[in-house]
Amino acid sequence: MRYIKHKDFMKFHETEHSMTKKSSNPTMNDVAREAGVALGTVSKVVNGIRVGEEYRVRVEKAIKKLNYHINNYAQGLKSGKTRAIAVIMPNLVSPYFASLVNSIGKALAVKKHHMVFFGTDYDPDMEQDYVRLAEQQKVDGIICLSYNPKLEVSDEIPLVSIDRYFGAKIPCVSSDNYGGGWLAAEKLKENGCERVAMLRIGSQLSHEPAKRRDGFVAACESLGLSCDQKILTDGAPYQEFVDFLNAHFHDGKLDFDGLFCVTDSLAHQIRGTLREMGLSVPEDVQIIGFDGCRHFGDLELTCSTIVQPVDAIAETCVNMILNTTETKAPSLLCLPVEYAFGGTTKQ
């Protein structure tokens, strides 16, 4: 075993301390010394406050030379603003959710904020846990697409909800789901369909996307379209849709010439099932989905669809969560949707 003399140990400790000190991140005081200006001048430059041109140049040169980086989180704790927004979504597997999160991140970056993402996998208890964690991290606000109707959020943290209405005090941003359902029925009627069916799988909880069915059924009644419905709840086997279609399949023909699927994902699955039954889309059966999802790679629409305005939803949520002085914002804001041809309907 090798022993180190006390004086050698002290020399080693001093050297190690010196190396640690040199390798530590430079501070605003270091920048001030390097630039030969007051600390307040550095603070003004860093925070975008106007100073004399000579001072600004000197400070910026010092920042570059020392490789100084602003600690936004530390500044945030002092000012009470961390410039961080928590985004809580079911997952990033769904193309729609992934696109929405991407758009929110870009919208926040434009506003010089960043996103802290939490994926819940549709678990309401996990949602509540992540809300608490976001509150502990002192985020400036929460944007949430929730499957927990009893979600509890502190009054001290702004919350903007997507698709779920929590009450007059919490703004909710959504697409015009009712209008989208109505538009789908109009398009099928316009394309010559006479007997249609609406296929839905989703949560039993009350939320804005459930209005797609209401709009479609109301439009069918108004337009004189015969309409059947097959509604499944989350977790139900897809085979129930297959059984429904087979029950309406006679002599090589389906009873329906038009189908409205409340998501593009479901529309894609149904198209595959119809192909296995020997039916052609759109020649035998026309299909309209909902969301506006695109194929990976070529970015073409996966089907003819009712397109949700993803960028507008994201920008609206970000503007509402950051505009804390706004008191006249509506508690429910529905943004317009549009129909887009994607190959599963007749042009």
C-alpha positions as CSV (number, residue, x, y, z in Angstrom):
1,M,0.0,0.0,0.0
2,R,1.3,3.4,-0.9
3,Y,1.0,6.3,1.6
4,I,0.9,10.0,0.6
5,K,2.6,12.5,2.8
6,H,0.4,15.3,4.1
7,K,2.1,18.1,2.1
8,D,1.8,16.0,-1.1
9,F,-1.8,15.4,-0.4
10,M,-2.4,19.1,0.2
11,K,-0.6,19.9,-3.1
12,F,-2.8,17.3,-4.9
13,H,-6.0,18.7,-3.3
14,E,-5.0,22.2,-4.3
15,T,-4.3,21.1,-7.9
16,E,-7.6,19.2,-8.1
17,H,-9.5,22.1,-6.7
18,S,-7.8,24.4,-9.2
19,M,-8.7,22.1,-12.1
20,T,-12.3,21.9,-10.8
21,K,-12.5,25.6,-10.6
22,K,-11.2,26.1,-14.1
23,S,-13.5,23.6,-15.5
24,S,-16.6,25.0,-13.9
25,N,-19.0,27.1,-16.0
26,P,-18.2,30.8,-16.1
27,T,-20.5,33.1,-14.3
28,M,-21.9,36.5,-15.1
29,N,-19.3,38.0,-12.8
30,D,-16.6,36.4,-14.9
31,V,-18.1,38.0,-18.0
32,A,-18.2,41.4,-16.3
33,R,-14.5,41.2,-15.4
34,E,-13.5,40.0,-18.8
35,A,-15.5,42.8,-20.5
36,G,-14.5,45.5,-18.0
37,V,-18.0,46.5,-17.3
38,A,-20.4,46.5,-14.4
39,L,-22.4,43.3,-13.5
40,G,-25.6,45.2,-14.2
41,T,-24.5,45.9,-17.8
42,V,-23.9,42.2,-18.4
43,S,-27.4,41.4,-17.0
44,K,-29.0,43.9,-19.4
45,V,-27.2,42.5,-22.4
46,V,-28.1,39.0,-21.5
47,N,-31.8,39.9,-21.0
48,G,-32.0,41.9,-24.2
49,I,-32.2,45.3,-22.5
50,R,-30.6,48.2,-24.6
51,V,-27.2,49.4,-23.5
52,G,-24.5,51.5,-25.3
53,E,-23.2,49.9,-28.4
54,E,-19.6,49.8,-27.2
55,Y,-20.7,48.0,-24.0
56,R,-22.9,45.5,-25.8
57,V,-20.0,44.6,-28.2
58,R,-17.6,44.1,-25.2
59,V,-20.0,42.0,-23.3
60,E,-20.8,39.8,-26.3
61,K,-17.1,39.3,-27.1
62,A,-16.6,38.3,-23.4
63,I,-19.5,35.8,-23.5
64,K,-18.1,34.2,-26.7
65,K,-14.6,34.1,-25.4
66,L,-15.6,32.5,-22.0
67,N,-18.2,30.3,-23.6
68,Y,-20.8,31.6,-21.1
69,H,-24.2,30.0,-21.1
70,I,-27.3,31.4,-19.5
71,N,-28.8,29.2,-16.8
72,N,-32.4,29.7,-17.8
73,Y,-33.7,27.4,-15.0
74,A,-31.8,29.2,-12.3
75,Q,-33.0,32.6,-13.7
76,G,-36.5,31.2,-13.8
77,L,-36.4,30.2,-10.1
78,K,-35.4,33.7,-9.2
79,S,-38.0,35.4,-11.4
80,G,-40.7,32.8,-10.9
81,K,-40.7,31.9,-14.6
82,T,-38.8,28.9,-15.8
83,R,-39.9,29.3,-19.5
84,A,-40.9,25.6,-19.4
85,I,-44.3,24.3,-20.4
86,A,-45.4,20.7,-19.5
87,V,-47.1,18.8,-22.3
88,I,-49.1,15.8,-21.3
89,M,-50.2,13.4,-24.0
90,P,-51.3,9.7,-24.2
91,N,-48.3,8.7,-26.4
92,L,-46.1,9.5,-29.4
93,V,-47.2,6.3,-31.2
94,S,-50.3,7.8,-32.7
95,P,-49.4,9.9,-35.7
96,Y,-51.9,12.6,-34.7
97,F,-50.5,12.9,-31.1
98,A,-46.9,12.9,-32.5
99,S,-47.7,15.6,-35.0
100,L,-49.5,17.7,-32.3
101,V,-46.6,17.4,-29.9
102,N,-44.1,18.4,-32.6
103,S,-46.2,21.5,-33.5
104,I,-46.5,22.5,-29.8
105,G,-42.7,22.2,-29.5
106,K,-42.2,24.5,-32.5
107,A,-44.7,27.0,-31.3
108,L,-43.1,27.2,-27.9
109,A,-39.6,27.6,-29.4
110,V,-40.9,30.6,-31.4
111,K,-41.9,32.1,-28.0
112,K,-38.5,31.3,-26.5
113,H,-40.0,28.6,-24.3
114,H,-39.2,24.9,-24.1
115,M,-41.3,21.8,-23.6
116,V,-41.2,19.1,-20.9
117,F,-43.1,16.1,-22.3
118,F,-44.9,13.4,-20.3
119,G,-46.5,10.3,-22.0
120,T,-49.4,8.7,-20.0
121,D,-50.4,5.7,-22.1
122,Y,-54.0,6.7,-21.4
123,D,-53.6,6.0,-17.7
124,P,-55.6,8.6,-15.7
125,D,-53.6,8.0,-12.5
126,M,-50.3,8.5,-14.4
127,E,-51.8,11.8,-15.7
128,Q,-52.4,13.0,-12.2
129,D,-48.9,12.0,-11.1
130,Y,-47.3,13.9,-14.0
131,V,-49.4,17.0,-13.2
132,R,-48.0,16.9,-9.7
133,L,-44.4,16.4,-11.0
134,A,-44.8,19.3,-13.4
135,E,-46.0,21.5,-10.5
136,Q,-42.9,20.5,-8.5
137,Q,-40.7,21.4,-11.5
138,K,-42.1,24.9,-11.4
139,V,-43.3,24.9,-15.0
140,D,-45.0,28.0,-16.3
141,G,-48.1,26.1,-17.5
142,I,-49.5,22.8,-18.6
143,I,-51.0,21.8,-22.0
144,C,-52.8,18.5,-21.6
145,L,-54.8,16.0,-23.7
146,S,-56.4,14.2,-20.8
147,Y,-58.3,11.0,-20.3
148,N,-58.9,11.8,-16.6
149,P,-62.2,13.8,-16.2
150,K,-61.3,14.3,-12.5
151,L,-57.8,15.8,-13.1
152,E,-56.7,18.1,-10.4
153,V,-54.4,21.0,-11.1
154,S,-53.3,23.8,-8.8
155,D,-54.9,27.2,-9.4
156,E,-51.4,28.7,-9.4
157,I,-50.5,27.0,-12.7
158,P,-52.3,27.8,-16.0
159,L,-53.8,24.8,-17.8
160,V,-55.0,24.6,-21.3
161,S,-56.9,21.4,-22.2
162,I,-57.1,19.8,-25.7
163,D,-60.3,18.0,-26.5
164,R,-61.7,17.7,-23.0
165,Y,-63.9,20.3,-21.4
166,F,-63.2,20.7,-17.7
167,G,-65.4,23.8,-17.0
168,A,-65.5,27.5,-17.6
169,K,-62.3,28.2,-15.7
170,I,-60.1,26.0,-17.9
171,P,-59.9,26.8,-21.6
172,C,-60.3,23.9,-24.0
173,V,-59.0,24.0,-27.5
174,S,-60.4,21.5,-30.1
175,S,-61.3,21.0,-33.7
176,D,-64.8,21.5,-34.8
177,N,-65.6,17.8,-34.4
178,Y,-69.4,18.2,-34.9
179,G,-68.8,20.1,-38.1
180,G,-66.3,17.5,-39.2
181,G,-68.7,14.7,-38.8
182,W,-71.3,16.7,-40.7
183,L,-68.8,17.4,-43.5
184,A,-68.0,13.7,-43.9
185,A,-71.7,12.9,-44.4
186,E,-72.0,15.7,-47.0
187,K,-69.0,14.4,-48.9
188,L,-70.3,10.8,-49.0
189,K,-73.7,12.0,-50.2
190,E,-72.0,14.3,-52.8
191,N,-70.1,11.3,-54.1
192,G,-73.2,9.3,-54.7
193,C,-73.4,7.2,-51.5
194,E,-76.9,6.1,-50.5
195,R,-76.4,3.8,-47.5
196,V,-73.6,4.6,-45.0
197,A,-72.2,3.4,-41.7
198,M,-70.3,5.2,-38.9
199,L,-67.6,3.2,-37.2
200,R,-66.2,4.4,-33.9
201,I,-63.8,3.1,-31.3
202,G,-62.9,5.3,-28.4
203,S,-63.3,6.4,-24.8
204,Q,-66.7,6.3,-23.1
205,L,-65.8,9.5,-21.3
206,S,-67.4,12.7,-22.5
207,H,-65.0,14.7,-24.7
208,E,-65.1,16.8,-27.9
209,P,-64.1,14.0,-30.4
210,A,-67.3,12.2,-29.4
211,K,-69.2,14.9,-31.3
212,R,-67.9,13.5,-34.6
213,R,-70.6,10.9,-34.4
214,D,-73.3,13.5,-33.5
215,G,-72.5,15.6,-36.5
216,F,-72.4,12.7,-38.9
217,V,-75.7,11.2,-37.7
218,A,-77.4,14.6,-37.7
219,A,-76.2,15.3,-41.3
220,C,-77.3,11.9,-42.5
221,E,-80.8,12.6,-41.2
222,S,-80.8,16.0,-42.8
223,L,-79.6,14.6,-46.1
224,G,-81.8,11.6,-46.2
225,L,-78.9,9.1,-46.0
226,S,-79.5,5.7,-44.4
227,C,-77.1,5.3,-41.6
228,D,-76.0,2.4,-39.4
229,Q,-73.6,2.7,-36.5
230,K,-71.0,0.3,-34.9
231,I,-69.5,1.8,-31.7
232,L,-66.8,0.1,-29.6
233,T,-65.1,1.3,-26.5
234,D,-61.4,1.4,-26.0
235,G,-60.0,-2.1,-25.4
236,A,-62.7,-3.9,-27.4
237,P,-61.4,-6.3,-30.0
238,Y,-61.2,-5.1,-33.6
239,Q,-62.8,-8.4,-34.6
240,E,-66.2,-6.9,-33.6
241,F,-65.9,-4.5,-36.6
242,V,-65.0,-7.5,-38.8
243,D,-68.1,-9.3,-37.6
244,F,-70.2,-6.2,-38.2
245,L,-69.1,-5.9,-41.8
246,N,-69.5,-9.6,-42.5
247,A,-73.0,-9.5,-41.1
248,H,-73.8,-6.9,-43.8
249,F,-72.0,-8.7,-46.6
250,H,-74.2,-10.6,-49.0
251,D,-73.5,-12.2,-52.4
252,G,-70.1,-10.4,-52.7
253,K,-71.6,-7.0,-51.9
254,L,-71.6,-4.9,-48.8
255,D,-74.8,-3.3,-47.7
256,F,-73.0,0.1,-47.4
257,D,-71.4,2.1,-50.1
258,G,-69.9,4.6,-47.7
259,L,-68.1,4.4,-44.4
260,F,-67.1,7.1,-41.9
261,C,-64.4,6.1,-39.5
262,V,-63.8,8.5,-36.6
263,T,-60.0,8.2,-36.9
264,D,-57.6,7.7,-39.8
265,S,-56.1,4.8,-38.0
266,L,-59.4,2.9,-37.9
267,A,-60.0,3.9,-41.6
268,H,-56.7,2.2,-42.5
269,Q,-57.6,-1.0,-40.7
270,I,-61.1,-1.1,-42.2
271,R,-59.6,-0.6,-45.7
272,G,-57.5,-3.7,-45.1
273,T,-60.5,-5.7,-43.9
274,L,-62.5,-4.7,-47.0
275,R,-59.6,-5.8,-49.2
276,E,-59.6,-9.2,-47.5
277,M,-63.4,-9.5,-48.3
278,G,-62.7,-8.9,-51.9
279,L,-64.0,-5.4,-52.0
280,S,-62.3,-2.4,-53.7
281,V,-61.9,1.0,-52.2
282,P,-63.3,3.4,-53.5
283,E,-65.0,1.6,-56.3
284,D,-67.2,-0.6,-54.1
285,V,-67.0,1.3,-50.8
286,Q,-65.9,4.8,-50.1
287,I,-64.2,5.6,-46.8
288,I,-63.6,8.9,-45.0
289,G,-61.5,9.1,-41.8
290,F,-60.7,11.9,-39.4
291,D,-57.4,13.5,-38.3
292,G,-55.4,14.2,-41.5
293,C,-52.6,11.6,-40.8
294,R,-49.9,11.1,-43.4
295,H,-47.8,8.2,-44.5
296,F,-44.2,8.2,-43.2
297,G,-41.8,9.0,-46.0
298,D,-43.9,10.4,-48.9
299,L,-46.2,12.4,-46.5
300,E,-49.3,11.5,-48.6
301,L,-52.6,11.3,-46.7
302,T,-53.4,7.8,-45.5
303,C,-57.0,8.1,-46.6
304,S,-59.6,10.7,-47.6
305,T,-60.1,12.5,-44.3
306,I,-61.4,15.4,-42.3
307,V,-58.2,17.3,-41.5
308,Q,-57.6,18.7,-38.0
309,P,-55.7,22.0,-38.0
310,V,-52.7,20.7,-36.0
311,D,-50.5,23.8,-36.3
312,A,-53.4,26.1,-35.4
313,I,-54.3,24.0,-32.4
314,A,-50.7,24.0,-31.1
315,E,-50.3,27.8,-31.7
316,T,-53.6,28.5,-30.0
317,C,-52.7,26.4,-26.9
318,V,-49.3,28.1,-26.6
319,N,-50.7,31.6,-27.0
320,M,-53.4,30.9,-24.4
321,I,-51.0,29.3,-21.9
322,L,-48.5,32.2,-22.2
323,N,-51.0,35.0,-22.2
324,T,-51.9,35.0,-18.5
325,T,-53.3,38.5,-18.6
326,E,-56.1,37.5,-21.0
327,T,-59.4,37.3,-19.1
328,K,-61.9,37.2,-22.0
329,A,-60.8,33.9,-23.7
330,P,-63.7,31.5,-24.4
331,S,-63.8,28.4,-22.3
332,L,-64.2,26.3,-25.4
333,L,-62.6,27.2,-28.7
334,C,-63.3,25.1,-31.8
335,L,-61.1,25.5,-34.8
336,P,-62.3,24.8,-38.3
337,V,-61.6,21.5,-40.1
338,E,-61.5,20.7,-43.8
339,Y,-62.0,17.7,-46.1
340,A,-59.0,16.4,-48.1
341,F,-59.0,13.7,-50.8
342,G,-56.7,10.8,-50.0
343,G,-57.7,8.1,-52.4
344,T,-60.4,6.3,-50.5
345,T,-63.3,8.3,-52.0
346,K,-64.3,9.1,-55.6
347,Q,-63.1,12.4,-56.9
